[in-house]
Amino acid sequence: GNSDRTSTLQFQLSEDANPYMMECTKEGFYYFAMRVSEAEESADGEEEPQIEYQFFYQTYDGKDAIPFCVVENGIVRDFSGVTKDEENQLVILLNGDEACILEFDQSGDNCRKVVIDERFNNIEDFNKFLACPDGGFVIAMKNQVFFLDADGQITKTLKIEGEVRKFIVTGENELFAVIEKNEAGSNALCLAKLNIQKQRVEVIRDLESD
């Protein structure tokens, strides 16, 4: 037959799944469904609904999604898959009473919590989050990219003109970003290399805005 015909796999996601936030690994992908659980009374008698995020992991072979972990007590701002020691892990950036990073191991059980600088609680300025194989993290805020070590301490910052829409890491662990530039009335995008050693952003090419 026609050998260059590509086959398309269709996946059945869970109900309430958020199809806009997904994180792909070599073997599969993570996503979440947001659920509002029973309201709990707060100190002043007001009932506050509790939001919980049920994360799922689904492999590319079309098998059913596996419930991975549940996150409560905060707002999931972004999440990132990362392969460390040849194991896939899920790392979540959470806002709420405090800004923190939750690292889940391959089983979805063991969770390490890293509390980070309170400025990362600023929802308006937040753009994107990335977990790195060396244990560190990258957080893009408006006009700035922050590099954090494994303990959540800021080690470097890089000024950018605009907002990061997507991080891309190459096999050589070079970091690129799709940046939406600060240009009035336009959403001009560019692909840039974030050169940490030289402390500069190197624009590789401009992208079509659509």
DALINKA-V398645 format. One record per backbone hydrogen bond with DSSP energy under -0.5 kcal/mol. CO is the residue of the C=O (numbers start at 0). NH is the residue of the N-H. E is the energy in kcal/mol with one decimal. If there is no record, write none. Layout:
# DALINKA-V398645
CO;NH;E  CO;NH;E
This chain:
# DALINKA-V398645
0;2;-1.0  1;4;-1.2  6;8;-0.5  10;12;-0.8  13;16;-1.4  15;33;-1.0  16;18;-0.9  17;20;-0.8  19;21;-0.7  20;31;-0.5  22;29;-2.8  26;59;-2.2  27;24;-3.8  28;57;-2.6  29;22;-2.0  30;55;-3.2  31;17;-2.7  32;53;-2.7  34;36;-0.7  34;51;-3.2  36;49;-0.6  39;47;-3.2  41;44;-2.0  45;41;-3.4  45;47;-0.6  46;48;-0.6  47;39;-2.4  48;50;-0.5  49;36;-3.4  51;34;-3.1  51;53;-0.6  52;54;-0.8  52;70;-2.4  53;32;-2.2  54;67;-3.3  54;68;-0.8  55;30;-1.8  56;65;-3.4  57;28;-2.7  58;61;-1.1  64;66;-0.5  65;56;-2.5  68;54;-3.1  70;52;-2.8  73;75;-0.5  74;76;-0.7  74;94;-2.6  77;92;-2.9  79;90;-2.6  81;83;-0.7  81;88;-2.9  83;86;-2.0  86;83;-2.6  88;81;-2.2  89;103;-3.1  90;79;-2.9  91;93;-0.6  91;101;-2.8  92;76;-2.6  92;77;-1.1  93;99;-2.4  94;74;-3.3  98;115;-2.4  99;93;-3.1  100;102;-0.5  100;113;-2.9  101;91;-2.9  101;103;-0.6  102;111;-2.4  103;89;-1.4  104;107;-1.6  109;104;-1.6  111;102;-2.9  112;114;-0.5  113;100;-2.8  116;119;-1.9  117;120;-2.0  118;121;-1.6  120;122;-1.2  121;125;-0.8  122;125;-0.7  124;141;-1.3  127;139;-3.0  129;137;-2.8  131;134;-2.0  135;131;-2.8  136;147;-3.1  137;129;-2.3  138;140;-0.6  138;145;-3.3  139;126;-2.8  139;127;-1.0  140;143;-1.8  142;159;-1.7  143;140;-2.9  144;157;-2.3  145;138;-2.5  145;147;-0.5  146;154;-3.3  146;155;-1.4  147;136;-2.1  148;151;-2.3  151;116;-0.5  152;148;-2.5  155;146;-3.1  157;144;-2.6  159;161;-1.1  161;142;-2.0  162;179;-3.3  165;177;-2.6  167;175;-3.1  169;172;-2.1  173;169;-2.3  173;175;-0.5  174;193;-2.8  175;167;-2.7  176;178;-0.7  176;191;-2.7  177;164;-3.5  177;165;-1.1  178;180;-0.7  178;189;-2.0  179;162;-2.4  180;182;-1.8  182;185;-2.1  187;180;-2.9  188;206;-2.9  189;178;-2.9  189;191;-0.5  190;203;-3.0  190;204;-1.5  191;176;-2.6  192;194;-1.1  192;201;-2.8  193;195;-1.1  194;199;-2.1  195;198;-0.6  199;194;-2.3  199;201;-0.6  200;202;-0.7  201;192;-3.1  204;190;-3.1  206;188;-0.8
